[in-house]
């Protein structure tokens, strides 16, 4: 072309890649996203969405609402105490310049905050808290499972440095298609983890892996001792979110005595508390979580679909957010917001899909003046980013950047 090498440049890198890398979704970065969408993706990408094919699918209407509540005085004081501690800890990471090096610890702080919003019991009666009060060592090392987001039970560590419950990781690996790449659920790097069961100690029985009939059984047969076993149920106290759900279920049964509901939460222990409260009020429920075997899952789903007396199914978001067809339900309740809004919409679509003939009502429970409001604002940002970069890796939207972390902990 007659030009020297120094006169050549990549228009794509100059106008799109470099601004996005440098500024994210602000200023020149936002201009780069718009140029990418309008100048590149709109010309080369064929995207079929449910909204775009609505005329062919003929699905009933779907209404999604946000129910915002306020914590009562007791819960508010408890949340503020944990939030103050978390902000102080986060500030120490910022001052020392080790923010991203402590990514797992920061997610742990956020998990405790979100649990405190759902119910103080999730923090006060966690295995870690009980061990701390007893001045005993914490067997899980204080780590949170990257799949169920509870304190890791019989923890295993991946080669990329992320912690999971042994049972959760076994179920995750078993759910992956034979020809699909096995990636870490947290960082999406190639997964390498040691899952061989540790040898039984002197104080362990030989039948430590026998199967049980309880709802919380992992694929290896470990009976999961839930949070209810650590509570004095005679003195059980509800929470703002639990009572908000109870009111919605009551209204649902008044409007349609045959209606059924799906309740999603990321915390298995919170599902245990919800189950106890619903059963105590006379509502028959079944529960599905990632620790259940394939056979137990089928029994649970069949009971919900076929038994008219079973009105509610409780599902952990990671275990049941995809690959389920639950069109028998017409009400969906999302008890806690997730970083990636796509995960919530996938959960709602367990009922809003082909075969559904009734209108769908989805309710997202959020507590005002807490970190959950900031999570909703992050969801809006991530949704805009996704719309501008459709065709990329949607899993990357679930990762929190340094800017996101600072936003969540700001005063």
C-alpha positions as a printed NumPy array, in Angstrom:
array([[  0.   ,   0.   ,   0.   ],
       [  3.024,   2.294,   0.091],
       [  2.74 ,   3.134,   3.814],
       [  5.385,   2.407,   6.425],
       [  4.578,  -0.066,   9.241],
       [  4.257,   2.822,  11.725],
       [  1.397,   4.264,   9.671],
       [ -0.66 ,   1.084,  10.029],
       [ -3.013,   0.631,  12.984],
       [ -5.996,  -1.477,  13.993],
       [ -9.193,   0.543,  13.88 ],
       [-10.929,  -2.119,  15.992],
       [ -8.29 ,  -1.91 ,  18.74 ],
       [ -8.157,   1.89 ,  18.664],
       [-11.886,   2.597,  18.789],
       [-13.255,  -0.425,  20.639],
       [-10.844,  -2.735,  22.471],
       [ -8.507,  -0.207,  24.095],
       [-11.211,   2.23 ,  25.328],
       [-13.226,  -0.632,  26.844],
       [-10.186,  -2.086,  28.589],
       [ -9.181,   1.292,  29.968],
       [-12.504,   2.883,  30.918],
       [-14.991,  -0.013,  31.237],
       [-18.543,   1.25 ,  30.722],
       [-17.723,   4.908,  31.387],
       [-16.869,   7.721,  28.956],
       [-14.788,   6.486,  26.045],
       [-15.46 ,   2.898,  27.122],
       [-19.2  ,   3.403,  26.732],
       [-18.608,   4.874,  23.284],
       [-16.577,   1.769,  22.469],
       [-19.434,  -0.504,  23.557],
       [-21.889,   1.408,  21.383],
       [-19.518,   1.21 ,  18.403],
       [-19.085,  -2.524,  18.991],
       [-22.816,  -3.138,  19.097],
       [-23.88 ,  -0.899,  16.234],
       [-20.856,  -1.17 ,  13.963],
       [-19.891,  -4.823,  14.427],
       [-22.339,  -7.078,  16.27 ],
       [-25.525,  -5.794,  14.66 ],
       [-24.05 ,  -6.673,  11.259],
       [-22.647, -10.127,  12.014],
       [-24.705, -11.531,  14.91 ],
       [-27.956, -13.45 ,  14.511],
       [-29.72 , -13.43 ,  17.875],
       [-33.076, -15.051,  18.59 ],
       [-34.622, -14.035,  21.897],
       [-37.873, -15.111,  23.492],
       [-39.239, -11.602,  22.97 ],
       [-38.325, -11.676,  19.299],
       [-40.083, -15.011,  18.734],
       [-43.094, -14.23 ,  20.936],
       [-45.58 , -14.467,  18.049],
       [-44.492, -18.018,  17.257],
       [-44.168, -19.254,  20.849],
       [-47.507, -17.759,  21.979],
       [-46.518, -17.679,  25.645],
       [-48.777, -16.144,  28.308],
       [-47.775, -12.793,  29.821],
       [-45.033, -12.613,  32.44 ],
       [-45.038,  -9.904,  35.11 ],
       [-41.91 ,  -9.333,  37.216],
       [-42.2  ,  -7.081,  40.253],
       [-39.808,  -6.006,  42.997],
       [-41.135,  -6.112,  46.543],
       [-39.054,  -3.769,  48.675],
       [-39.218,  -4.18 ,  52.433],
       [-37.531,  -2.632,  55.453],
       [-35.834,  -4.624,  58.201],
       [-37.375,  -4.379,  61.638],
       [-35.375,  -2.716,  64.43 ],
       [-33.788,  -5.957,  65.659],
       [-32.707,  -7.097,  62.194],
       [-31.572,  -3.57 ,  61.233],
       [-29.233,  -3.315,  64.241],
       [-27.818,  -6.753,  63.514],
       [-27.225,  -5.951,  59.835],
       [-25.593,  -2.59 ,  60.597],
       [-23.18 ,  -4.209,  63.055],
       [-22.004,  -6.716,  60.428],
       [-21.91 ,  -4.064,  57.71 ],
       [-19.691,  -1.793,  59.841],
       [-17.269,  -4.657,  60.469],
       [-17.248,  -5.588,  56.784],
       [-16.554,  -2.009,  55.636],
       [-13.648,  -1.781,  58.091],
       [-12.193,  -5.069,  56.83 ],
       [-12.664,  -4.004,  53.207],
       [-10.93 ,  -0.676,  53.954],
       [ -7.923,  -2.514,  55.346],
       [ -7.595,  -4.458,  52.083],
       [ -7.792,  -1.201,  50.101],
       [ -5.162,   0.527,  52.244],
       [ -2.75 ,  -2.393,  51.974],
       [ -3.248,  -2.63 ,  48.191],
       [ -4.329,  -6.289,  48.406],
       [ -7.931,  -5.865,  47.318],
       [ -8.025,  -8.372,  44.468],
       [ -5.651, -10.716,  46.288],
       [ -8.356, -11.09 ,  48.934],
       [-11.195, -11.577,  46.453],
       [-12.43 , -14.761,  48.157],
       [-12.447, -13.099,  51.59 ],
       [-14.401, -10.127,  50.215],
       [-17.004, -12.448,  48.705],
       [-17.195, -14.068,  52.128],
       [-17.964, -10.657,  53.693],
       [-20.677, -10.034,  51.099],
       [-22.148, -13.484,  51.691],
       [-22.468, -12.808,  55.435],
       [-24.18 ,  -9.476,  54.706],
       [-26.682, -11.096,  52.361],
       [-27.349, -13.886,  54.845],
       [-27.941, -11.335,  57.614],
       [-30.586,  -9.672,  55.435],
       [-32.411, -12.969,  54.868],
       [-32.344, -14.016,  58.525],
       [-29.896, -13.388,  61.415],
       [-29.947, -17.136,  62.118],
       [-27.918, -17.739,  58.948],
       [-25.005, -15.891,  60.546],
       [-25.533, -16.57 ,  64.258],
       [-26.041, -20.304,  63.816],
       [-23.595, -20.986,  60.996],
       [-21.001, -23.66 ,  61.657],
       [-18.271, -21.024,  61.646],
       [-19.996, -18.822,  64.23 ],
       [-20.746, -21.75 ,  66.529],
       [-17.116, -22.894,  66.315],
       [-15.932, -19.352,  67.081],
       [-18.192, -19.083,  70.156],
       [-16.957, -22.457,  71.373],
       [-13.369, -21.369,  70.721],
       [-12.994, -24.45 ,  68.534],
       [-11.178, -24.737,  65.197],
       [-13.318, -24.223,  62.102],
       [-13.076, -27.365,  60.02 ],
       [-13.861, -25.589,  56.747],
       [-11.181, -22.946,  57.195],
       [-13.835, -20.221,  57.084],
       [-14.287, -20.723,  53.361],
       [-17.536, -20.4  ,  51.443],
       [-18.483, -22.966,  48.802],
       [-18.493, -21.421,  45.331],
       [-21.573, -23.467,  44.345],
       [-24.009, -23.401,  47.279],
       [-22.51 , -20.291,  48.945],
       [-22.717, -21.874,  52.387],
       [-19.798, -22.62 ,  54.702],
       [-17.963, -25.34 ,  52.793],
       [-18.846, -28.791,  54.154],
       [-16.017, -31.332,  53.761],
       [-14.194, -28.671,  51.751],
       [-12.092, -29.37 ,  48.657],
       [ -9.756, -26.862,  47.021],
       [ -9.405, -26.548,  43.252],
       [ -6.039, -25.988,  41.571],
       [ -7.091, -22.399,  40.805],
       [ -7.562, -21.726,  44.528],
       [-11.357, -21.859,  44.994],
       [-13.186, -23.787,  47.716],
       [-16.256, -26.009,  47.311],
       [-18.219, -28.564,  49.31 ],
       [-17.126, -32.034,  48.252],
       [-20.726, -33.051,  47.539],
       [-21.489, -29.87 ,  45.586],
       [-18.428, -30.357,  43.396],
       [-19.296, -34.01 ,  42.737],
       [-22.802, -33.026,  41.65 ],
       [-21.431, -30.197,  39.499],
       [-19.023, -32.515,  37.67 ],
       [-21.749, -35.133,  37.218],
       [-24.028, -32.544,  35.606],
       [-21.511, -31.584,  32.89 ],
       [-22.062, -33.074,  29.447],
       [-19.567, -35.705,  28.356],
       [-18.091, -33.592,  25.549],
       [-18.144, -30.266,  27.422],
       [-15.128, -28.557,  28.958],
       [-14.943, -28.817,  32.748],
       [-14.424, -25.28 ,  34.039],
       [-14.198, -23.859,  37.541],
       [-17.642, -22.403,  38.436],
       [-15.964, -19.354,  40.006],
       [-13.222, -18.255,  37.597],
       [-14.084, -20.343,  34.475],
       [-10.54 , -21.723,  34.279],
       [ -9.938, -25.425,  33.496],
       [-10.995, -27.323,  36.606],
       [ -8.651, -29.571,  38.544],
       [ -9.746, -30.812,  41.965],
       [ -9.086, -33.85 ,  44.15 ],
       [-12.38 , -35.515,  45.11 ],
       [-11.252, -38.803,  46.619],
       [-12.837, -39.118,  50.051],
       [-10.447, -38.762,  53.013],
       [ -9.798, -41.851,  55.084],
       [-12.037, -42.247,  58.097],
       [-10.426, -41.137,  61.319],
       [-10.344, -43.099,  64.519],
       [-13.54 , -41.496,  65.744],
       [-15.516, -42.055,  62.531],
       [-17.803, -44.979,  61.916],
       [-17.237, -47.256,  58.982],
       [-20.742, -46.546,  57.703],
       [-20.162, -42.793,  57.439],
       [-21.325, -42.867,  53.821],
       [-24.559, -44.804,  54.236],
       [-27.589, -43.358,  52.453],
       [-30.393, -41.744,  54.428],
       [-33.923, -40.727,  53.599],
       [-33.59 , -37.097,  54.674],
       [-33.98 , -34.299,  52.135],
       [-30.373, -33.188,  52.425],
       [-28.272, -36.076,  51.101],
       [-25.286, -35.549,  48.878],
       [-24.441, -37.778,  45.936],
       [-22.037, -39.716,  48.172],
       [-24.758, -40.273,  50.736],
       [-23.549, -37.839,  53.427],
       [-26.485, -36.737,  55.56 ],
       [-26.423, -32.952,  55.608],
       [-27.061, -31.617,  59.099],
       [-28.978, -28.454,  58.311],
       [-29.361, -25.287,  60.307],
       [-32.597, -26.515,  61.921],
       [-30.601, -29.075,  63.914],
       [-28.716, -26.173,  65.525],
       [-31.83 , -24.196,  66.522],
       [-34.258, -24.32 ,  69.398],
       [-37.349, -24.631,  67.212],
       [-39.681, -23.977,  70.143],
       [-38.286, -20.423,  70.21 ],
       [-38.036, -19.982,  66.444],
       [-38.351, -16.357,  65.276],
       [-39.216, -15.403,  61.721],
       [-37.685, -12.604,  59.643],
       [-38.868,  -9.788,  57.391],
       [-38.249, -11.767,  54.201],
       [-39.854, -14.949,  55.485],
       [-43.006, -13.113,  56.514],
       [-43.09 , -11.259,  53.183],
       [-43.052, -14.64 ,  51.429],
       [-45.766, -15.982,  53.742],
       [-47.986, -13.053,  52.828],
       [-47.438, -13.663,  49.11 ],
       [-48.21 , -17.379,  49.441],
       [-51.371, -16.567,  51.395],
       [-52.534, -14.13 ,  48.699],
       [-51.695, -16.662,  45.978],
       [-53.885, -19.312,  47.627],
       [-56.719, -16.813,  48.06 ],
       [-56.647, -15.796,  44.383],
       [-56.266, -19.333,  43.011],
       [-56.671, -22.301,  45.379],
       [-54.922, -24.596,  42.873],
       [-51.911, -22.338,  42.208],
       [-48.374, -23.542,  42.845],
       [-45.183, -21.573,  43.496],
       [-41.431, -21.908,  43.062],
       [-39.233, -20.275,  45.709],
       [-35.572, -19.657,  44.817],
       [-32.709, -18.786,  47.146],
       [-28.94 , -19.12 ,  46.885],
       [-28.635, -20.276,  50.505],
       [-29.622, -23.84 ,  51.337],
       [-29.874, -22.981,  55.04 ],
       [-32.384, -20.259,  54.229],
       [-34.455, -22.812,  52.324],
       [-34.449, -24.913,  55.507],
       [-35.845, -21.97 ,  57.49 ],
       [-38.459, -21.27 ,  54.807],
       [-39.488, -24.917,  54.794],
       [-39.95 , -24.909,  58.572],
       [-42.076, -21.734,  58.489],
       [-44.238, -22.913,  55.584],
       [-44.857, -26.348,  57.052],
       [-45.719, -24.799,  60.417],
       [-48.391, -22.711,  58.684],
       [-49.91 , -25.764,  56.989],
       [-48.369, -25.423,  53.512],
       [-47.047, -28.661,  52.018],
       [-43.646, -28.178,  50.374],
       [-40.825, -30.11 ,  48.734],
       [-37.214, -28.985,  48.563],
       [-34.559, -29.389,  45.864],
       [-30.895, -28.557,  46.365],
       [-27.552, -29.382,  44.815],
       [-26.733, -32.02 ,  47.415],
       [-29.52 , -34.37 ,  46.359],
       [-28.992, -37.457,  44.24 ],
       [-30.591, -37.714,  40.804],
       [-33.211, -40.127,  42.148],
       [-34.151, -37.843,  45.024],
       [-34.464, -34.919,  42.603],
       [-36.876, -36.876,  40.412],
       [-39.029, -37.831,  43.41 ],
       [-39.112, -34.193,  44.542],
       [-40.043, -32.826,  41.1  ],
       [-42.661, -35.523,  40.502],
       [-44.314, -34.765,  43.851],
       [-44.527, -31.079,  42.992],
       [-45.946, -31.721,  39.526],
       [-48.398, -34.497,  40.341],
       [-49.497, -34.041,  43.966],
       [-52.18 , -31.301,  44.151],
       [-51.533, -30.867,  47.878],
       [-47.879, -29.873,  47.355],
       [-48.139, -26.139,  46.782],
       [-44.523, -24.912,  46.971],
       [-41.148, -26.163,  45.807],
       [-38.026, -24.67 ,  47.392],
       [-35.033, -24.649,  45.052],
       [-31.456, -23.448,  45.448],
       [-30.751, -21.137,  42.515],
       [-27.577, -22.892,  41.394],
       [-29.145, -26.366,  41.559],
       [-32.46 , -25.607,  39.857],
       [-31.989, -22.402,  37.903],
       [-31.581, -24.304,  34.625],
       [-32.644, -27.587,  32.968],
       [-35.991, -27.821,  34.777],
       [-39.485, -27.71 ,  33.302],
       [-41.939, -26.63 ,  35.997],
       [-44.828, -25.21 ,  33.999],
       [-47.235, -26.459,  36.67 ],
       [-46.199, -23.381,  38.695],
       [-47.559, -19.895,  38.038],
       [-45.8  , -17.936,  40.79 ],
       [-42.035, -17.513,  41.221],
       [-40.45 , -15.928,  44.277],
       [-36.768, -14.914,  44.228],
       [-35.709, -14.439,  47.833],
       [-32.304, -12.838,  47.232],
       [-30.751, -11.036,  44.227],
       [-27.805, -12.558,  42.376],
       [-24.833, -10.738,  40.805],
       [-25.712, -11.925,  37.329],
       [-29.28 , -10.95 ,  36.327],
       [-29.299, -13.681,  33.67 ],
       [-29.336, -16.318,  36.435],
       [-32.558, -14.867,  37.822],
       [-34.25 , -14.761,  34.421],
       [-33.202, -18.36 ,  33.799],
       [-34.84 , -19.285,  37.097],
       [-38.074, -17.511,  36.163],
       [-38.087, -19.324,  32.819],
       [-38.423, -22.683,  34.62 ],
       [-42.162, -21.884,  34.538],
       [-42.442, -19.388,  31.65 ],
       [-41.765, -21.702,  28.723],
       [-43.537, -23.835,  26.138],
       [-46.334, -25.729,  27.829],
       [-47.3  , -22.857,  30.123],
       [-50.849, -21.608,  29.543],
       [-51.388, -19.334,  32.538],
       [-49.955, -15.867,  33.248],
       [-46.754, -15.893,  35.283],
       [-46.115, -13.651,  38.255],
       [-42.549, -13.335,  39.533],
       [-41.642, -11.411,  42.682],
       [-38.086, -10.388,  43.604],
       [-37.693,  -9.684,  47.318],
       [-35.278,  -6.855,  48.15 ],
       [-34.613,  -5.04 ,  51.427],
       [-34.153,  -1.282,  51.256],
       [-31.066,   0.527,  52.567],
       [-28.921,  -2.607,  52.361],
       [-26.331,  -4.084,  50.026],
       [-29.181,  -5.701,  48.058],
       [-30.178,  -2.337,  46.585],
       [-26.619,  -1.915,  45.311],
       [-26.689,  -5.4  ,  43.844],
       [-29.763,  -4.385,  41.838],
       [-27.904,  -1.374,  40.484],
       [-24.98 ,  -3.623,  39.525],
       [-27.436,  -5.896,  37.73 ],
       [-28.637,  -2.944,  35.639],
       [-25.058,  -2.142,  34.698],
       [-24.253,  -5.744,  33.784],
       [-27.421,  -5.998,  31.722],
       [-26.367,  -2.943,  29.696],
       [-22.892,  -4.388,  29.222],
       [-24.361,  -7.694,  28.047],
       [-26.676,  -5.992,  25.584],
       [-23.654,  -4.204,  24.15 ],
       [-21.503,  -7.325,  23.89 ],
       [-23.964, -10.088,  23.023],
       [-22.201, -13.174,  21.795],
       [-19.425, -13.003,  24.38 ],
       [-19.013, -15.151,  27.46 ],
       [-22.106, -14.486,  29.565],
       [-20.47 , -16.277,  32.502],
       [-18.019, -13.399,  32.838],
       [-20.918, -11.172,  33.877],
       [-21.074, -12.982,  37.2  ],
       [-17.591, -11.766,  38.152],
       [-17.24 ,  -8.634,  40.264],
       [-14.629,  -6.075,  39.231],
       [-12.638,  -3.932,  41.658],
       [-14.953,  -1.031,  40.836],
       [-17.985,  -3.209,  41.683],
       [-16.499,  -4.228,  45.024],
       [-15.793,  -0.614,  45.979],
       [-19.355,   0.315,  45.055],
       [-20.847,  -2.413,  47.253],
       [-18.87 ,  -1.337,  50.323],
       [-19.135,   2.42 ,  49.941],
       [-20.687,   4.374,  52.822]])
